Amino acid sequence: MSASTILVVEDDNIVRMLIVDVLEELEYSVLEAADGEQALEFLGDNEQTIDLMMTDQGLPGMTGTELAVKAREKRPTLPVLFASGYAENIAVPAGMHSIGKPFSIDQLRDKVKSILEQA
């Protein structure tokens, strides 16, 4: 079985790097985007497999929620995981998930694993 591919959308370079490092250590393939526009380029490439999109809620240009809606237009079944320092305050659209920042490596691993197993 090949590794699942996760698209990480995070405008903070350091936070993104840490998330990517963790996911790569867990043997996932990772695509990185600094904003929604870049993420949508990956999502629009039908040759590119994406098993999960993990996005920050506070992105420049569009919110994580807006990005998720656009992502679902391109890929209706795409699982989405929001990472937010305000996880309790964001309305997570149906069929999507959230994890509060800061999160531990174990929390991230367990969350990603459970979402991918449901998919």
C-alpha positions as CSV (number, residue, x, y, z in Angstrom):
1,M,0.0,0.0,0.0
2,S,1.4,3.4,-0.9
3,A,1.6,6.2,1.6
4,S,-1.3,8.5,1.9
5,T,-0.7,12.0,0.5
6,I,-1.6,15.0,2.7
7,L,-1.8,18.6,1.5
8,V,-0.7,20.9,4.3
9,V,-1.9,24.5,4.0
10,E,-0.2,26.8,6.5
11,D,1.0,30.4,6.0
12,D,3.5,30.2,9.0
13,N,6.6,28.7,7.5
14,I,7.9,27.3,10.8
15,V,4.6,25.8,11.8
16,R,4.2,24.3,8.3
17,M,7.7,22.9,8.5
18,L,7.0,21.2,11.8
19,I,3.8,19.7,10.6
20,V,5.4,18.4,7.4
21,D,8.3,16.9,9.4
22,V,5.9,15.1,11.7
23,L,3.8,13.8,8.8
24,E,6.9,12.7,6.9
25,E,8.2,10.9,9.9
26,L,4.9,9.0,10.0
27,E,5.6,8.1,6.4
28,Y,3.0,10.1,4.7
29,S,3.7,11.9,1.4
30,V,3.3,15.6,2.0
31,L,2.5,18.5,-0.3
32,E,3.0,22.0,1.1
33,A,1.0,25.2,0.3
34,A,1.5,28.6,2.0
35,D,-1.9,29.8,1.1
36,G,-5.3,28.9,-0.4
37,E,-4.3,29.8,-4.0
38,Q,-1.3,27.5,-3.9
39,A,-3.5,24.7,-2.3
40,L,-6.1,25.1,-5.1
41,E,-3.4,24.6,-7.7
42,F,-2.6,21.2,-6.2
43,L,-6.2,20.4,-5.9
44,G,-6.9,21.3,-9.5
45,D,-4.2,18.9,-10.7
46,N,-6.2,15.7,-11.4
47,E,-3.0,13.7,-11.7
48,Q,-2.1,14.5,-8.1
49,T,-3.5,12.2,-5.4
50,I,-4.5,13.9,-2.2
51,D,-6.0,11.8,0.6
52,L,-6.4,14.6,3.1
53,M,-6.1,18.4,3.3
54,M,-4.9,19.8,6.5
55,T,-5.4,23.6,6.6
56,D,-4.9,26.5,9.0
57,Q,-8.1,28.5,9.6
58,G,-6.3,31.9,9.4
59,L,-4.8,32.1,5.9
60,P,-4.0,35.2,3.9
61,G,-6.6,35.9,1.2
62,M,-9.2,33.3,2.2
63,T,-10.1,31.5,5.3
64,G,-9.5,27.8,5.8
65,T,-13.3,27.3,5.6
66,E,-13.5,29.1,2.3
67,L,-10.6,27.0,1.0
68,A,-12.4,23.8,2.2
69,V,-15.5,24.8,0.3
70,K,-13.5,25.4,-2.9
71,A,-11.5,22.2,-2.4
72,R,-14.8,20.2,-2.1
73,E,-16.0,21.7,-5.4
74,K,-12.9,20.2,-7.0
75,R,-12.8,17.0,-4.9
76,P,-16.2,16.3,-3.3
77,T,-15.0,13.5,-1.1
78,L,-11.7,15.1,0.2
79,P,-11.4,14.8,3.9
80,V,-10.4,18.2,5.5
81,L,-8.7,18.8,8.9
82,F,-8.7,22.3,10.2
83,A,-5.9,23.3,12.6
84,S,-6.7,26.3,14.6
85,G,-5.7,28.1,17.8
86,Y,-9.4,28.8,18.1
87,A,-10.7,25.3,17.3
88,E,-13.6,25.7,19.7
89,N,-14.7,28.9,17.9
90,I,-14.8,27.7,14.2
91,A,-17.8,26.2,12.7
92,V,-16.5,23.0,11.1
93,P,-18.5,22.2,8.0
94,A,-20.2,18.8,7.9
95,G,-17.9,15.9,7.2
96,M,-14.8,17.9,8.2
97,H,-12.6,17.7,11.3
98,S,-10.6,20.0,13.5
99,I,-7.6,19.9,15.8
100,G,-6.7,22.7,18.2
101,K,-3.3,24.3,18.2
102,P,-1.0,23.7,19.8
103,F,-1.3,20.0,19.3
104,S,1.1,17.2,20.2
105,I,2.7,14.9,17.7
106,D,0.7,12.1,19.1
107,Q,-2.6,14.1,18.8
108,L,-1.8,14.9,15.2
109,R,-0.8,11.3,14.4
110,D,-4.0,9.9,15.9
111,K,-6.3,12.5,14.3
112,V,-4.8,12.0,10.8
113,K,-4.8,8.2,11.1
114,S,-8.5,8.2,12.2
115,I,-9.6,10.5,9.4
116,L,-7.7,8.4,6.8
117,E,-9.2,5.2,8.1
118,Q,-12.7,6.6,7.8
119,A,-12.1,7.8,4.3
